[in-house]
């Protein structure tokens, strides 16, 4: 493009037109009344006949656009309307304006020349046009401005807003560095050199930021990269914006490789090696880059979308409250009937025992002295005996695992809720103890102490000839000190078992901090041995029961205690010969350690199960449960352990001493390959016990699986993915054998799972290293698309946000060229931000009508409610039935 100045009869080259110091002008600039009209023509080098003529009125302190001729299109008119100028020094202003004119017209003419090259009606282009959002929510300019204006009034200093507070003012609080670069870009475009803006200037900034047109957003993003405002982006500027975007999205590895990725972009967009790229190159990358990696599934979904819309997926509210509550109750019963009948049976037994003892003591002589206090105390005691026996059964893990795996009781008994039922029974014990101890201490004993001689006469056979004269008489007796001791020990165990103590959620002084955590929970919980001994003694030395067969405490406890003791003995014997040999140790980002170990002879397990691990170097007594991440078909056992507590932190410290930094082709921060190393390091001895049943092991009951793991919660689901993958390999080997030999045994039962969807959501980029090998193995071997993998990194802003736009471009380029995702380092494309779970369920329901889908979730408690509601919603409103299973850490 060339510029022809009719006033000076001078010509500038394309490069010179961007340099403000070469503006041709004659005549004094200090004239008070003279207004000079300068005329320039811009010509597209590709079209000799296409001119745009611009006439500027140059006054003493202003420059204005008098007229623009040529172009004849709406974009030229829009450009004309945007050329409003601010008072400034005339030379700087004229230089800045002509430079802006040059850049804008070059963009307009280049766009005209490319109208037949970029098709903005394509699906990928439509997705890109919705991108580059500088505001995460689409707001009206005037409506959004009112909130920004209010924040300006709060943050402004002396009527101007500093650059450091710009991000906070526009609602970009989490990306102050990115907001600073955006401020600089907006200021450069308006010739503002100050590091603060007034309210009118901020209004202009806001109008450009909130502009929903793609061209405006693209220009703003281009200006952020083009730091010297010459209309061209160099490789160094690309590197800087990559580092900035990576920093805003907490992608440290991309930040470290910014130079490499900048070279990749320049290679793609600057094939002629000009050393720079322009606006239209950036637009081409946005509009033509592949957005979705699973376009086949998207096409499949679009074909049946009309069917889904007819099935009332959008939640509707029933106006009739009776029908609404009836429907909600029906759904609740349908989804929770197993829990309901178990809880109903338990409450009925407790109520029956309480009523039985209450009535029994109401007809005894002691009732005349102590009244309803003694009936309440004895009713509470009877329920406590029952619950103290029952609370051991849900934690008899071998028994529960056997019943779950070998019997059909799982159809009516919710074995997955064994720990929750254990907690419910604990609350039942607390209520019983409260009724028993409270009635005795506040009612029974005071009545007995203040009873008349005539009232005490029937009590002599229980309390002796001499009436007790104070509380100490009750406390010093066997019944008293055993009861008080149990109450103290139970209070300690109950308190330290609460999540805020067990998980160190309370901000306590350092001295008290040592008394909390998992270790404190573990040791305090094992005070139950003392409690049960005291409980038997307390139940034998009763005030009001002298015959042995009326002292029923031991009768309640005999079977459960024997069963539990046998399980603990079995665990001790079994773990003694299940010492494992460590093959590999790897310490990964995110405080995760992976252990690969030998599989003991005869050790069989199902994907989704877990084992207990003991390390004598940390603690000879503690056993901790961890999900198995290897598949049953693997010749080793693997665990991935996150260090979130004192025991796991010590375990990592012990194993890290044997590790070294990995080689270039290995993953992890530290690594030790014991099986192949020449100098075998000294590795701590591990004992394992198990396997034990877990909700995820029921995956074999479903043809379609929806696996959802959050963070380290992916561990049991990874084992399922690997098991499905191993069965895919086995089926291929069987088919190959049939082809080669013409005959093959068909006795092997085919693997039921025909399709699996795995969604892994994590906050940190480094977390993808944990299972990178599994992801790549699935991508390489699953040619038929049985397993659909979806990785989500929540530290990256959602797709369409300007802060992640460049990351999305890099992702598309690198995956197209090298087949590797830049975020996860695997062949699986990573999605940004959190998943839309309703869309996930819709995607599965669309592809699998009239089928049963097992939904297995493992992670934090916060998502459980939403997942369960969606499973219920889609089960009730579509022909696909979702069965939800959860496991929380």
C-alpha positions in Angstrom: 0.0 0.0 0.0 1.2 3.5 -0.8 0.1 6.9 0.5 0.0 9.9 -1.9 0.0 13.4 -0.3 -1.4 15.9 -2.7 -0.4 18.9 -0.6 3.3 18.0 -0.6 3.3 15.8 -3.7 5.3 13.3 -1.7 5.1 9.5 -1.5 5.8 7.3 1.4 6.5 3.6 1.2 4.5 1.1 3.2 7.1 1.1 6.0 7.5 4.8 6.1 3.7 5.4 6.4 3.9 4.0 9.9 6.6 6.4 11.1 5.2 9.6 12.6 8.4 11.5 12.1 8.1 11.5 8.3 4.9 13.5 8.1 5.1 16.0 5.2 3.7 19.4 6.0 4.4 23.1 5.0 3.2 26.2 6.8 3.4 27.5 10.3 1.8 25.4 13.0 1.4 28.3 15.4 -1.3 30.1 13.4 -4.3 31.0 15.5 -6.8 31.0 12.8 -5.4 29.1 9.9 -6.8 25.6 9.2 -4.9 23.6 6.7 -6.5 20.9 4.8 -4.3 17.9 4.0 -5.3 15.3 1.4 -4.0 11.8 1.1 -4.9 8.8 -1.0 -4.4 5.1 0.1 -4.1 2.5 -2.6 -4.1 -1.2 -2.4 -1.1 -2.7 -4.1 -3.2 -5.6 -5.3 -5.7 -3.3 -7.1 -4.4 -0.4 -9.0 -7.8 1.2 -9.4 -9.0 0.9 -5.8 -8.2 4.2 -3.9 -9.4 5.6 -0.6 -9.0 9.4 -0.4 -8.8 11.0 3.1 -9.0 14.8 3.7 -7.9 16.0 7.1 -8.5 19.5 8.6 -5.4 20.5 10.5 -5.9 23.4 13.0 -3.9 24.9 15.8 -4.9 22.4 18.5 -7.0 19.8 16.7 -7.0 17.5 13.7 -10.3 16.3 12.3 -11.3 14.1 9.3 -13.0 16.3 6.7 -13.9 13.6 4.2 -13.2 10.0 3.1 -13.9 9.1 -0.5 -13.7 5.6 -2.0 -14.2 2.2 -0.4 -17.9 2.5 -0.5 -18.5 -0.2 2.1 -20.0 -0.2 5.6 -16.6 -0.9 7.2 -15.1 2.2 5.7 -18.0 4.2 7.1 -17.5 2.6 10.5 -13.9 3.5 10.4 -14.8 7.1 9.6 -17.1 7.3 12.6 -14.3 6.0 15.0 -11.8 8.7 14.1 -12.7 11.1 17.0 -9.5 12.8 18.3 -8.6 14.2 21.7 -6.8 17.5 22.4 -3.0 17.0 22.5 0.1 18.5 21.0 -0.6 19.0 17.3 2.5 17.2 16.0 2.1 14.2 18.2 -1.7 14.1 17.5 -1.3 14.4 13.7 1.4 11.7 13.7 -0.6 9.4 15.8 -3.8 9.9 13.7 -2.1 9.4 10.3 -0.5 6.2 11.7 -3.8 5.0 12.9 -5.4 5.8 9.5 -2.7 3.9 7.7 -3.1 0.8 9.9 -6.9 0.8 9.7 -7.1 1.3 6.0 -4.5 -1.4 5.4 -6.6 -3.7 7.5 -9.8 -2.8 5.6 -8.2 -3.2 2.2 -6.6 -6.5 3.2 -10.0 -7.7 4.4 -11.6 -6.8 1.1 -8.9 -8.8 -0.7 -9.6 -11.9 1.5 -13.4 -11.9 1.4 -13.4 -15.0 -0.8 -10.7 -16.8 1.3 -12.2 -17.0 4.8 -15.7 -18.4 5.2 -17.2 -17.2 8.5 -20.2 -19.4 8.1 -18.3 -22.6 8.8 -19.0 -24.3 12.2 -15.4 -23.8 13.3 -15.5 -20.2 12.4 -18.8 -19.7 14.2 -17.2 -21.1 17.3 -14.2 -18.7 16.9 -16.5 -15.7 16.4 -17.9 -16.3 19.9 -14.4 -16.3 21.2 -12.0 -13.6 22.4 -14.4 -12.5 25.1 -12.7 -10.0 27.4 -15.7 -10.1 29.7 -16.8 -13.6 30.7 -20.4 -12.6 30.7 -22.2 -10.9 27.8 -23.5 -7.7 29.2 -25.1 -4.6 27.7 -22.6 -1.8 27.5 -24.8 0.7 29.5 -25.8 -1.9 32.1 -22.2 -3.1 32.6 -20.9 0.4 32.7 -23.1 1.3 35.7 -21.2 -1.4 37.8 -17.8 -0.3 36.4 -18.6 3.4 37.1 -19.6 2.5 40.7 -16.2 0.7 41.2 -14.4 3.6 39.6 -15.9 6.0 42.2 -14.6 3.7 44.9 -11.1 3.1 43.6 -10.3 6.4 41.8 -7.6 8.6 43.3 -7.9 12.3 42.6 -10.5 11.6 39.9 -8.3 9.1 37.9 -8.0 5.4 38.0 -4.4 4.0 38.3 -3.4 1.2 35.9 -2.8 -1.1 38.9 -6.5 -1.0 39.8 -7.8 -1.3 36.2 -8.4 -5.0 36.4 -10.3 -4.7 39.7 -12.4 -2.0 38.3 -13.6 -3.9 35.2 -14.1 -7.2 37.0 -10.9 -8.9 35.9 -9.6 -9.5 39.5 -7.8 -12.7 39.0 -5.6 -11.6 36.1 -4.1 -8.3 37.1 -1.1 -8.8 34.8 -3.3 -9.5 31.8 -5.5 -6.5 32.7 -2.4 -4.4 32.7 -1.5 -5.4 29.2 -5.1 -4.8 28.1 -4.9 -1.3 29.6 -1.6 -0.6 27.7 -3.2 -1.7 24.4 -6.3 0.4 24.9 -4.2 3.4 25.9 -1.8 3.0 22.9 -4.7 3.0 20.5 -5.9 6.4 21.9 -2.5 8.0 22.3 -2.7 8.0 26.1 0.8 7.9 27.7 -0.4 8.4 31.3 -0.6 5.4 33.7 -4.0 6.5 34.9 -7.3 7.3 33.1 -10.2 9.5 33.8 -13.8 8.4 33.9 -14.6 9.4 30.2 -11.5 7.6 29.1 -12.5 4.6 31.1 -15.9 4.7 29.4 -14.2 4.5 26.0 -12.1 1.6 27.2 -15.2 -0.2 28.5 -17.1 0.3 25.2 -14.3 -1.3 23.3 -13.9 -4.2 25.8 -17.6 -4.9 25.9 -18.0 -4.6 22.1 -19.4 -8.0 21.0 -18.4 -7.7 17.3 -15.6 -10.1 16.5 -13.6 -7.6 14.5 -13.5 -5.2 17.4 -12.4 -8.0 19.8 -9.8 -9.3 17.3 -8.4 -5.8 16.9 -8.1 -5.3 20.7 -6.3 -8.6 21.0 -4.0 -7.7 18.1 -3.2 -4.4 19.8 -2.2 -6.2 23.0 0.3 -8.2 21.1 1.5 -5.3 18.9 3.2 -3.4 21.6 5.0 -0.9 19.3 1.7 -0.2 17.4 3.3 -0.6 14.0 0.6 -3.0 12.7 2.9 -5.9 12.7 3.7 -8.6 15.3 7.2 -9.9 15.6 8.3 -13.3 17.1 9.5 -11.6 20.2 6.0 -10.0 20.7 4.4 -13.3 20.2 6.7 -14.9 22.8 5.8 -12.2 25.3 2.0 -12.6 24.9 2.4 -16.4 25.1 4.2 -16.0 28.4 1.6 -13.6 29.6 -1.3 -15.9 28.6 0.4 -18.9 30.2 0.9 -17.0 33.4 -2.7 -15.8 33.5 -3.8 -19.5 33.1 -1.2 -20.9 35.5 0.4 -23.0 32.8 4.0 -23.0 33.9 5.3 -25.5 31.3 3.9 -23.5 28.4 5.5 -20.4 30.0 8.9 -22.2 30.0 8.5 -23.1 26.3 7.2 -19.8 25.2 10.1 -19.3 22.7 9.4 -22.7 21.1 5.7 -22.1 20.7 6.3 -18.6 19.3 8.5 -20.1 16.6 5.6 -22.6 15.9 3.2 -19.7 15.3 5.6 -17.8 13.1 6.3 -20.9 11.1 2.6 -21.4 10.5 1.6 -17.8 9.8 4.8 -16.4 8.3 5.8 -19.0 5.7 7.7 -16.3 3.7 10.0 -15.5 6.6 9.1 -11.9 6.7 9.8 -11.8 10.4 6.3 -10.5 11.3 2.6 -11.3 11.0 -0.4 -9.0 10.5 -4.0 -8.9 11.6 -5.4 -11.0 8.8 -2.9 -13.8 9.7 -4.3 -13.8 13.2 -7.8 -13.9 12.0 -7.0 -16.8 9.6 -5.6 -18.8 12.6 -8.7 -18.2 14.7 -11.3 -19.0 12.0 -9.6 -21.9 10.3 -8.0 -23.7 13.3 -9.8 -27.0 14.4 -11.8 -26.4 17.5 -13.2 -29.8 18.3 -11.3 -33.1 18.3 -14.5 -35.2 18.2 -16.4 -33.8 15.3 -17.8 -37.2 14.5 -19.6 -37.3 17.8 -20.8 -33.7 17.4 -22.3 -34.7 14.0 -24.0 -37.7 15.6 -25.4 -35.5 18.4 -26.8 -33.0 16.0 -28.7 -35.7 14.1 -30.7 -36.7 17.1 -30.9 -33.3 18.9 -34.5 -32.8 17.8 -35.4 -36.1 19.6 -33.8 -34.8 22.8 -35.6 -31.5 22.6 -39.0 -33.3 22.5 -38.2 -35.1 25.7 -38.4 -32.1 28.0 -34.8 -31.9 29.0 -35.2 -28.3 30.1 -36.2 -28.3 33.8 -39.9 -27.3 34.2 -41.7 -26.4 37.4 -45.0 -28.0 38.3 -47.4 -25.2 39.3 -49.5 -27.5 41.5 -47.6 -27.9 44.8 -49.3 -31.2 45.6 -48.2 -32.8 42.3 -44.8 -31.1 42.6 -44.1 -32.6 46.1 -45.6 -35.9 45.2 -43.3 -36.2 42.1 -40.3 -35.1 44.2 -41.1 -37.8 46.8 -41.6 -40.4 44.2 -38.2 -39.6 42.6 -36.6 -39.7 46.1 -38.0 -43.1 47.0 -37.1 -44.5 43.6 -33.5 -43.4 44.0 -33.0 -44.1 47.7 -35.3 -47.1 48.5 -32.4 -49.3 49.6 -31.3 -46.7 52.2 -34.9 -46.0 53.2 -35.7 -49.6 54.2 -32.3 -50.1 56.0 -32.8 -46.9 58.0 -36.4 -47.7 58.6 -35.5 -51.1 60.0 -32.7 -49.7 62.2 -34.9 -47.0 63.6 -37.7 -49.5 64.3 -35.4 -51.8 66.2 -34.0 -48.9 68.3 -37.5 -47.6 69.0 -38.7 -51.2 69.9 -35.8 -51.8 72.3 -36.3 -48.4 73.9 -40.1 -48.9 74.3 -39.5 -52.5 75.7 -37.2 -51.3 78.5 -39.2 -48.2 79.1 -42.4 -50.3 79.8 -40.4 -52.9 81.8 -39.0 -50.4 84.3 -42.3 -48.5 84.5 -43.8 -51.6 86.3 -40.9 -52.0 88.8 -40.6 -50.6 92.3 -37.7 -48.4 91.3 -40.1 -46.3 89.2 -41.8 -45.1 92.4 -38.6 -43.4 93.5 -36.9 -42.4 90.3 -40.0 -42.0 88.0 -39.6 -41.6 84.3 -35.9 -40.8 84.7 -35.0 -44.4 85.2 -37.2 -45.6 82.3 -35.5 -43.1 80.0 -32.1 -44.1 81.2 -32.7 -47.8 80.7 -34.3 -47.3 77.3 -31.3 -45.3 76.2 -28.9 -48.0 77.6 -30.7 -50.7 75.7 -30.4 -48.9 72.3 -26.7 -48.2 73.1 -26.0 -51.9 73.6 -27.6 -52.7 70.3 -25.7 -49.9 68.4 -22.4 -50.7 70.1 -22.7 -54.2 68.6 -24.0 -53.0 65.2 -21.4 -50.3 64.6 -18.7 -53.0 64.1 -20.4 -54.7 61.2 -20.1 -52.0 58.5 -16.3 -51.9 59.1 -15.8 -55.7 58.8 -14.4 -55.1 55.4 -13.6 -58.6 54.4 -17.2 -59.7 55.2 -18.7 -56.7 53.3 -16.5 -57.4 50.3 -17.5 -61.0 50.3 -21.2 -60.2 50.6 -20.9 -57.6 47.8 -19.0 -59.8 45.4 -20.2 -63.3 46.1 -23.9 -62.9 47.0 -27.0 -61.2 45.5 -27.6 -59.1 48.7 -26.3 -56.1 46.8 -29.6 -55.9 45.0 -31.4 -54.8 48.3 -28.5 -53.7 50.6 -26.6 -50.5 49.8 -23.1 -51.8 50.6 -21.6 -48.7 49.1 -22.9 -46.7 52.1 -21.2 -48.9 54.8 -19.1 -46.0 56.2 -22.0 -43.6 56.1 -24.1 -46.2 58.0 -21.2 -46.5 60.5 -21.4 -42.8 61.1 -25.2 -42.8 61.5 -24.9 -45.6 64.1 -22.3 -43.5 65.9 -24.9 -40.7 66.2 -27.3 -43.2 67.5 -24.8 -44.2 70.2 -24.4 -40.5 71.1 -28.1 -40.1 71.5 -28.4 -43.3 73.6 -25.4 -42.3 75.8 -26.9 -38.8 76.2 -30.3 -40.2 77.4 -28.7 -42.7 79.7 -26.0 -40.5 81.3 -28.2 -37.4 81.3 -31.1 -39.1 83.1 -28.9 -40.8 85.7 -26.8 -37.7 86.5 -29.5 -35.1 86.5 -32.5 -37.0 87.7 -32.1 -40.5 89.0 -29.2 -39.9 91.4 -30.7 -36.6 92.9 -34.0 -38.3 93.5 -32.3 -41.2 95.3 -30.3 -38.9 97.4 -33.3 -36.9 98.5 -35.7 -39.9 98.9 -37.4 -40.4 102.3 -36.6 -43.5 104.4 -39.9 -45.1 103.3 -39.2 -44.4 99.7 -35.6 -45.8 100.0 -36.7 -49.1 101.7 -37.3 -51.0 98.4 -34.0 -49.7 97.1 -31.8 -51.3 99.8 -31.5 -54.5 97.9 -29.8 -52.5 95.0 -27.9 -49.8 96.8 -27.3 -51.3 100.3 -28.7 -50.7 103.8 -27.1 -47.3 104.1 -28.4 -44.7 101.7 -25.8 -42.9 99.5 -25.1 -39.4 100.8 -23.4 -37.7 97.9 -22.5 -38.0 94.2 -19.0 -39.3 95.0 -20.6 -42.6 96.2 -21.9 -43.2 92.6 -18.7 -42.1 90.9 -16.3 -44.2 92.9 -18.2 -47.4 92.3 -17.4 -49.7 89.4 -20.5 -48.6 87.6 -19.6 -44.9 88.0 -15.9 -44.8 87.0 -16.4 -47.1 84.0 -19.3 -44.9 82.8 -17.3 -41.7 83.2 -14.2 -43.1 81.6 -16.2 -44.4 78.6 -17.9 -41.0 78.2 -14.5 -39.2 78.1 -12.9 -41.6 75.6 -16.0 -41.5 73.4 -15.9 -37.7 73.4 -12.3 -37.7 72.3 -12.9 -40.2 69.5 -16.0 -38.4 68.3 -14.4 -35.0 68.3 -11.2 -36.0 66.4 -13.3 -38.0 63.9 -15.0 -34.8 62.7 -13.9 -33.6 59.2 -12.6 -30.2 60.5 -10.2 -32.0 62.9 -9.4 -35.1 60.8 -8.5 -33.0 57.7 -6.8 -30.2 59.6 -9.4 -27.6 58.4 -9.2 -25.5 61.6 -6.6 -22.8 62.1 -5.3 -23.9 65.4 -2.1 -22.9 67.3 0.9 -24.9 66.4 0.9 -26.8 69.7 -2.7 -27.9 69.2 -2.2 -28.6 65.5 -0.1 -31.6 66.4 -3.1 -33.1 68.3 -5.3 -33.1 65.1 -5.0 -34.7 61.7 -5.4 -38.3 60.5 -2.9 -39.7 62.9 -4.8 -38.3 65.9 -8.1 -39.6 64.3 -6.5 -43.1 63.8 -5.1 -43.5 67.3 -8.1 -42.0 69.1 -10.4 -44.3 67.1 -8.5 -47.3 68.4 -9.4 -46.3 71.9 -12.5 -48.4 71.1 -10.7 -51.4 72.5 -10.6 -49.9 75.9 -14.2 -48.6 75.5 -15.5 -52.1 74.8 -13.7 -53.6 77.8 -15.2 -50.8 80.0 -18.6 -51.3 78.4 -18.7 -55.0 79.3 -17.6 -54.2 82.9 -20.1 -51.4 83.2 -22.9 -53.7 81.9 -22.0 -56.4 84.3 -21.9 -54.4 87.5 -25.4 -53.0 87.4 -27.3 -51.4 90.3 -30.7 -52.7 89.4 -29.9 -56.2 87.9 -28.3 -58.9 90.0 -29.0 -62.0 88.0 -26.4 -62.9 85.3 -28.9 -63.5 82.5 -30.3 -60.0 83.0 -26.9 -58.5 82.3 -27.3 -58.6 78.6 -24.4 -56.4 77.4 -22.1 -59.3 76.6 -24.9 -61.1 74.7 -25.2 -58.1 72.3 -21.5 -57.9 71.7 -20.5 -61.6 71.5 -21.0 -62.2 67.8 -20.0 -58.8 66.3 -16.8 -58.5 68.5 -15.8 -62.1 67.6 -16.4 -61.4 63.8 -14.4 -58.1 64.0 -11.5 -59.7 66.0 -11.4 -62.5 63.5 -11.1 -60.0 60.6 -8.3 -58.2 62.4 -6.5 -61.4 63.0 -6.9 -62.4 59.3 -5.5 -59.1 58.2 -2.5 -59.5 60.4 -1.8 -63.0 59.1 -2.5 -62.1 55.5 -0.4 -59.0 55.5 2.5 -60.9 57.0 3.1 -62.8 53.7 2.0 -60.0 51.4 5.2 -58.1 51.5 5.7 -56.5 48.1 8.8 -55.6 46.1 8.9 -52.1 44.8 9.6 -51.8 41.0 9.3 -48.0 40.5 8.8 -44.9 42.5 7.9 -41.6 40.8 7.2 -38.2 42.5 4.9 -36.0 40.3 3.8 -32.4 40.5 0.8 -31.8 42.7 2.3 -33.7 45.6 1.5 -37.1 44.1 3.7 -40.2 44.4 3.3 -43.3 42.2 4.4 -46.7 43.4 4.7 -49.7 41.1 5.1 -53.0 43.0 5.0 -56.7 42.6 1.7 -58.6 42.7 1.6 -61.2 45.5 0.9 -64.7 44.4 -2.8 -65.4 44.3 -3.7 -61.8 44.7 -6.8 -61.1 42.7 -8.8 -57.9 42.5 -11.3 -56.0 40.4 -10.8 -52.5 39.0 -12.2 -50.0 41.4 -11.2 -51.8 44.6 -8.7 -50.6 47.1 -6.0 -52.0 49.4 -4.6 -51.0 52.8 -0.9 -50.1 52.9 1.5 -50.2 55.9 5.0 -48.8 56.0 6.9 -49.6 59.1 9.4 -46.9 58.4 6.6 -44.4 58.9 4.4 -46.1 61.5 4.4 -49.9 62.3 0.7 -49.7 63.4 -1.1 -47.5 60.8 -2.8 -48.9 57.7 -4.1 -46.5 55.1 -6.5 -47.3 52.2 -5.6 -46.4 48.6 -7.3 -47.2 45.3 -5.5 -49.5 42.9 -4.7 -47.8 39.6 -3.4 -50.8 37.8 -5.7 -53.1 35.9 -6.3 -56.8 36.9 -4.6 -57.9 33.7 -1.4 -56.1 34.5 1.6 -58.0 36.0 2.1 -55.4 38.7 0.2 -53.3 41.3 0.3 -49.6 41.2 -0.9 -46.9 43.5 -1.0 -43.1 43.2 -0.8 -41.4 46.6 -1.4 -37.7 47.2 0.4 -36.2 50.2 -2.4 -34.4 52.0 -1.8 -35.5 55.6 1.0 -36.2 58.0 1.3 -40.0 57.3 1.4 -39.6 53.5 3.9 -36.7 53.8 6.2 -38.9 55.8 5.8 -41.7 53.3 6.7 -39.4 50.4 9.7 -38.1 52.3 10.9 -41.7 53.0 10.7 -42.8 49.4 12.0 -39.5 47.9 15.4 -40.3 49.5 15.8 -43.2 47.1 14.8 -41.2 44.0 16.8 -39.1 41.5 15.8 -36.6 38.9 14.4 -38.4 35.8 16.0 -38.5 32.4 14.7 -36.5 29.5 12.3 -39.3 28.2 10.9 -40.0 31.7 8.1 -38.2 33.6 8.0 -36.9 37.2 10.0 -34.7 39.4 11.9 -37.5 41.0 12.1 -41.1 39.9 13.6 -44.5 40.9 13.4 -47.5 38.6 14.6 -50.2 40.9 13.9 -53.1 38.6 16.3 -51.9 35.9 18.8 -49.9 37.9 22.3 -51.1 38.5 22.7 -49.5 42.0 19.6 -50.6 43.7 18.7 -48.0 46.4 17.4 -49.0 49.8 13.6 -49.0 49.6 11.4 -49.0 52.7 9.4 -52.2 53.2 5.7 -52.2 52.4 2.9 -54.5 53.5 -0.5 -54.6 51.8 -3.8 -56.0 52.8 -6.9 -56.5 50.6 -8.4 -56.0 48.2 -11.6 -54.5 49.5 -14.8 -53.6 47.7 -15.7 -50.1 46.6 -18.6 -48.6 44.6 -16.5 -48.4 41.4 -16.1 -52.2 41.2 -19.7 -52.5 40.0 -18.8 -51.1 36.5 -19.0 -54.6 35.0 -22.8 -54.5 35.5 -23.2 -51.8 32.8 -22.7 -51.8 29.0 -22.0 -48.0 29.0 -19.9 -46.2 31.6 -19.6 -42.5 32.5 -16.5 -42.1 34.6 -15.9 -38.8 36.4 -12.8 -38.1 38.4 -11.8 -34.9 40.1 -8.1 -34.6 40.8 -6.6 -37.6 42.6 -10.2 -39.0 42.6 -9.4 -40.4 39.1 -7.3 -43.2 40.6 -10.0 -46.0 40.8 -11.4 -44.9 37.4 -8.0 -45.1 35.7 -7.9 -48.8 36.7 -11.3 -49.2 35.0 -10.1 -47.5 31.9 -7.0 -49.7 31.7 -9.2 -52.8 32.3 -11.4 -51.8 29.4 -8.3 -51.1 27.3 -6.7 -54.5 28.2 -9.9 -56.3 27.1 -9.9 -54.4 23.8 -6.3 -55.7 23.3 -7.4 -59.3 24.2 -10.3 -59.2 21.8 -8.0 -58.1 19.0 -5.6 -60.9 19.9 -8.4 -63.4 19.8 -9.6 -62.1 16.5 -6.0 -62.3 15.2 -5.7 -65.9 16.5 -8.9 -66.8 14.7 -7.6 -65.5 11.4 -4.3 -67.3 11.7 -5.4 -70.7 13.0 -9.0 -70.8 11.8 -10.2 -71.9 15.2 -10.3 -70.4 18.7 -11.9 -71.2 21.9 -15.2 -69.3 22.3 -15.7 -70.2 25.9 -14.4 -66.9 27.1 -17.2 -64.6 28.1 -17.1 -61.3 26.1 -16.4 -58.1 28.0 -19.7 -56.4 28.7 -18.6 -52.8 28.5 -19.1 -51.5 24.9 -18.5 -47.9 25.5 -16.8 -45.8 28.2 -16.7 -42.0 28.7 -13.9 -40.7 31.0 -13.9 -37.1 32.3 -11.0 -36.1 34.3 -11.0 -32.6 35.9 -7.9 -31.2 37.6 -6.7 -27.7 38.6 -3.0 -28.1 37.8 -1.3 -28.7 34.5 1.3 -30.9 36.2 -1.4 -33.3 37.3 -1.7 -34.7 33.7 1.7 -36.4 34.2 0.2 -38.8 36.7 -1.6 -40.8 34.0 0.1 -39.6 30.8 1.1 -43.1 29.8 -2.4 -44.4 30.2 -3.9 -41.6 28.1 -1.4 -42.2 25.3 -1.9 -45.9 25.4 -5.7 -45.5 25.0 -5.2 -43.1 22.1 -2.9 -45.5 20.4 -4.8 -48.8 20.8 -8.4 -47.7 20.9 -8.9 -47.5 17.2 -12.7 -48.2 17.4 -13.4 -45.4 19.8 -14.6 -47.5 22.6 -13.1 -45.2 25.2 -13.8 -41.4 24.9 -11.3 -39.4 27.0 -11.9 -35.8 28.1 -9.4 -33.9 30.1 -10.3 -30.6 31.8 -7.9 -28.1 33.3 -9.8 -25.6 35.5 -6.9 -23.2 35.9 -7.4 -22.2 32.2 -10.1 -19.7 31.5 -13.0 -21.1 29.5 -12.9 -21.4 25.8 -13.7 -18.0 24.2 -12.1 -16.0 27.0 -9.4 -13.7 25.6 -7.1 -14.8 28.3 -7.0 -18.3 26.9 -7.4 -17.5 23.2 -3.7 -17.8 22.4 -3.5 -21.0 24.4 -6.3 -22.4 22.2 -4.5 -21.4 19.0 -1.3 -23.0 20.2 -3.2 -26.1 21.2 -4.8 -26.5 17.7 -1.5 -25.8 15.9 0.6 -28.2 18.0 -2.0 -31.0 18.0 -2.4 -30.7 14.2 1.4 -30.7 13.6 2.7 -33.1 16.4 -0.4 -34.9 17.6 0.3 -33.8 21.2 -1.7 -31.5 23.4 0.3 -28.6 24.9 -1.6 -28.6 28.2 -1.6 -32.3 29.1 1.4 -33.4 27.1 -0.7 -36.4 25.8 -2.5 -37.2 22.6 -5.8 -36.3 24.3 -7.1 -32.7 23.7 -7.6 -30.7 26.9 -10.7 -28.7 27.5 -10.6 -25.4 29.4 -12.4 -24.5 32.7 -15.1 -26.8 34.2 -17.3 -29.1 32.3 -21.0 -28.4 31.7 -22.3 -31.5 33.3 -25.7 -31.2 31.8 -24.2 -31.2 28.3 -22.1 -34.3 29.3 -25.2 -36.2 30.4 -27.0 -35.1 27.2 -24.1 -36.2 25.1 -24.3 -39.7 26.6 -28.1 -39.9 26.5 -28.1 -38.9 22.8 -25.7 -41.7 21.9 -27.2 -44.4 24.0 -31.1 -44.3 24.0 -32.8 -47.2 25.8 -29.6 -48.3 27.6 -28.4 -48.5 31.2 -25.4 -46.2 32.0 -23.3 -46.6 35.1 -22.2 -43.2 36.4 -19.1 -43.5 38.7 -17.9 -40.4 40.4 -14.9 -40.1 42.7 -13.8 -36.8 44.1 -14.8 -34.0 46.4 -18.3 -33.9 47.9 -19.2 -30.6 46.3 -20.2 -32.0 42.9 -22.1 -35.0 44.2 -25.4 -33.2 44.5 -25.3 -31.9 40.9 -24.3 -35.2 39.5 -27.0 -37.1 41.3 -29.7 -34.6 40.3 -28.6 -34.9 36.6 -28.6 -38.7 36.7 -32.1 -38.6 38.2 -33.3 -35.9 35.7 -32.1 -37.6 32.6 -33.3 -41.0 33.8 -36.8 -39.7 34.4 -37.0 -37.6 31.2 -35.2 -39.7 28.6 -35.2 -43.4 27.7 -31.6 -43.7 29.0 -31.3 -44.8 32.6 -28.4 -43.4 34.6 -27.3 -45.2 37.8 -25.2 -43.0 40.0 -22.4 -44.3 42.3 -20.1 -42.1 44.3 -16.9 -42.4 46.3 -15.5 -39.5 48.3 -12.1 -39.0 49.7 
